[in-house]
Amino acid sequence: MKKNKLGEFQELVLMSVVILQENAYGNEIERYLEKCLQERQSMGAIQTALKRMEEKGYLTSKWGEVTQKRGGKRKRIYTATPMGVKVLRDMRDLRTQMWSAMPDMAIGGEW
Amino acid sequence: MVNVKNDLPPRWPIWLLRKFLRPQYVEEIEGDLEERFVDDTERYSLNKAKRQFIWQSLKLMRPALIRMIGGTQNLNNIGMFKNNFKTILRIIGREKMYTAINVIGLTAGISVALLMLSYVHFELSYESSNPKSDRMTRITIDYMDGSSLIDQDAESYHLLGPMMKAEFPEVEEFTRAYRMSEAVLKVDESSFRAARVFAVDHSFLSLFSYSLMQGNEKTALTNPNEMILTESAAQRYFGTTDIVGKTIWTSVTNSELKVVGVTTDSPANSHLKFDILFSYSTMKQKLEERESPWNSNDTFTYVLLTEADKYDTFSASIDKLSKRLEAEEKIENERVIGQKMQDIHLYSHKSYEAEAGGNATIVYFLFLVALLVIIIAIVNYINLATAKSMDRAKEVGIRKVIGSTNNQLKVRFFIESLVINGMASSFSLITIYLLLPGFKAMAGLPKDFTLFDKGLFWLVFSGAIVISTLVGGSFPAFILSSFKPVAVLKGKFAHSSGGILLRKSLVVFQFSIAIFLLIQTFTSSKQLEYMQAKDLGLNSEQVVVVHAPPTRSEMVNFKLFRDELLNNSSFKSVALSTTVPGQPTSMMGSTTGINLINAVEEHNFNFFIYFTDDRYIPAMQLELLAGQNFGKGVYEQDVIVNEEAIKLWGFTDPSEAINQKINFWGDDRTIIGVLKNFHQTGVKEGYIPMIFRYGNFGDYVSIRTGAGDIISQLSQIESLYNEHFDSPFEFFFLDQKFDEHFKSDQQFQTVFSALSIFALLITCLGLLGLSSYTVAKRKKEIGVRKVLGASVSQVIALISKDFLWLIGIATLIALPITYYIVGNWLNSYSYRIDISFWLFAGPAIVVFLVALTTISSRTLSISKMNPVNSLRDE
């Protein structure tokens, strides 16, 4: 577990990549996260997360299409590697495990 | 959609990205950025989209995305970095003296410069705590004689404010501050004296941006007989700030005033500081009792303009108003002038200022000197580094052969510079921390002044590191990286004549500055000595000045008090007056338009009015040039004037003026005496024309004491005072009041001496480095010369010659510039020393001697050495 550590923000980006599939490139990920988090994200943060995860081998990328909006520059489409997906699962399992260990009062309606 | 040109994002961030981002990321990120920009233009305004674009691009500068300096072969680079650091640390460890000289020099330079800059910043920060200050203008009055300016008054007529608000659309609000002479306050059973008391309009609080800690801001100071106190005044008088609703008796109104609020203390960098504010309407009646509101201009008036750039329009409006008032015969020989509030502290030297101002020239001068000191320190670094270049040539050669690029070598030397500067900066933080309390006292900065909580300080601090690293590192970097490796390794490396010339000119530059600073220091200390030694025209020693009780009812006892004092043989004389020498002119009244009854030509000079009793002139030991003191006869119609006054009326001989009559506000007054000029306001300001009138009242009791124990004399005075008066006893020594006038000069002098000594020390430190390097290089030559019979002094002369020659050139360059600057500086004094040969020769000789000592200290040990040792090497 320790080896496959993922920051919270990186986890969100990675999930977005999986969700967006063929459309997973920088700006689209930002739009998606903005919708989910109700907050604009800086490109620097997203790009750093993408690059770091690619280095770790959780992501691969390939060149995508060109649009006029982008001034003739290609998109880079990211895809999660099996290892990336496994890390996501591990994270989820860890969380589920910990939630189930929580005393009842903590997740009761009163809170 | 086709982009119109305007809708394009700014270009420079893209340039920056291409430059700094890893090349493999550029296309993708640039595309994302542009796409986002197009989205943003639909979402926000174009400008905001552009701002977003810039902001987002800057936020992309992250370690994960930017390329490493010098290329993309990260692995290799990290290795090089490590290697660089290792060798740099080795050099630092090996060449201890070289490192010490550099670090000490830079530490001193950075600390001194930052301390000076903090002083400069404080002086320039006046009024900055008031966000409205850029829109605030003070209304002042110029006294004219025809078209020539006689005097400038910081105060103005109390009707002007309301008039301007009613008539000028660019005036949003006005406020007035009427300065009370000091007030005695009675709180419960104890009484206090408050020095800074003003009656102000309700608008004062909002215009000067003060907020109330207690009380209602909306209504405070709207009604008569209300007052607010500053936090520290409240603490002083009541021991608490919870005092709204309490009452205080004041001597100014002779009645009880209600406390309606407590405000924060005046900031140290505000020109109008106060302890207590009365509501303006409290004094309104007194002000309106006067025959005509146009007789006295004694109120500070400030107007708030609707916008800061309305100042020119406003000036034009005042100009028109001023002409109209003159046409309506409300004012005569005067003009109304607006003055930006932000200019008051440094640029305004009018009479009746609320507080003595600073001096812009000195502030900028010190700023310049601070920069020079830090430049001298950086120059040391450059000089030593380039001198060392020959030693380093081999290292450079080998690195080049191994495959270092020029850029990598440059980076290497910049890192070296960064390490040295980093060390120096850390030390300078400690130095500044240690020196700050002393510096504050020396420069007259407020006690609670701190540096370390100011963002600006850290900005300048990091700026200083970056700039000195870049500037200091660039010379060695460019010179050293340009060496040809093959030539160097073959040993064919010759002295680079460019480097030597650079070094020589930098030494000349450093010494020019040091000589200039030393001459300026020398001159200003001589000038200060001269002023302090100058005959005041009165005997200020052994005079105790006691504040007279402020109310008429208390003054009934004055005669008794005086007689009982004089019964004691310790007290020679006791006199009463409205002011005493050494006090600022604001303690006196002044008036224009007083002329001789039979004057051929009427003039509009500004005279200062002095009320004294008949004992004052002998008590102060003033000299009468002609005529007599106030004596028997009708005091009311007699005046005594000083030399300066009769000069204005055209008399050359004092006796001519005796029995002449002057028109004093419509009444005839006879001149019965002419006093020899004496310094009323301090030596710096020169003499002012004064008219003495008789009055058996006043704010000050001057008591001349005889020899004896001053402590017991004071306690005798105090017990008599407390016996006869209710007001608190307060006193000062007259000679100390005079010394206070030199405070700012003394501060300048101390700060400047410290600066120039630092500059000289840093320069000599550099010289020490250079000369010891030279000596080390010429060790063998010295050995040979000694074997051939050269004496120690011949060897020292040989080495020193080159350097002294440079200092000679520096002197020649510094002298004319210094002559000009020092001459100008002296011109700002009414009484000044003459520029003499020794004023310049003295400091120059000092510099020569110090330099010679520095050089010989290193040369001596080597020239004394047995030549066998130096020749046996190798």
Boltz contact constraints between the chains, C-beta under 6 A:
constraints:
  - contact:
      token1: [A, 26]
      token2: [B, 32]
      max_distance: 6.0
  - contact:
      token1: [A, 27]
      token2: [B, 32]
      max_distance: 6.0
  - contact:
      token1: [A, 27]
      token2: [B, 35]
      max_distance: 6.0
  - contact:
      token1: [A, 27]
      token2: [B, 36]
      max_distance: 6.0
  - contact:
      token1: [A, 42]
      token2: [B, 59]
      max_distance: 6.0
  - contact:
      token1: [A, 43]
      token2: [B, 56]
      max_distance: 6.0
  - contact:
      token1: [A, 44]
      token2: [B, 59]
      max_distance: 6.0
  - contact:
      token1: [A, 44]
      token2: [B, 60]
      max_distance: 6.0
  - contact:
      token1: [A, 44]
      token2: [B, 62]
      max_distance: 6.0
  - contact:
      token1: [A, 47]
      token2: [B, 65]
      max_distance: 6.0
  - contact:
      token1: [A, 48]
      token2: [B, 62]
      max_distance: 6.0
  - contact:
      token1: [A, 48]
      token2: [B, 64]
      max_distance: 6.0
  - contact:
      token1: [A, 51]
      token2: [B, 64]
      max_distance: 6.0
  - contact:
      token1: [A, 52]
      token2: [B, 64]
      max_distance: 6.0
  - contact:
      token1: [A, 69]
      token2: [B, 35]
      max_distance: 6.0
  - contact:
      token1: [A, 69]
      token2: [B, 38]
      max_distance: 6.0
  - contact:
      token1: [A, 70]
      token2: [B, 31]
      max_distance: 6.0
  - contact:
      token1: [A, 70]
      token2: [B, 34]
      max_distance: 6.0
  - contact:
      token1: [A, 70]
      token2: [B, 35]
      max_distance: 6.0
  - contact:
      token1: [A, 71]
      token2: [B, 34]
      max_distance: 6.0
  - contact:
      token1: [A, 73]
      token2: [B, 27]
      max_distance: 6.0
  - contact:
      token1: [A, 73]
      token2: [B, 30]
      max_distance: 6.0
  - contact:
      token1: [A, 73]
      token2: [B, 31]
      max_distance: 6.0
  - contact:
      token1: [A, 76]
      token2: [B, 28]
      max_distance: 6.0
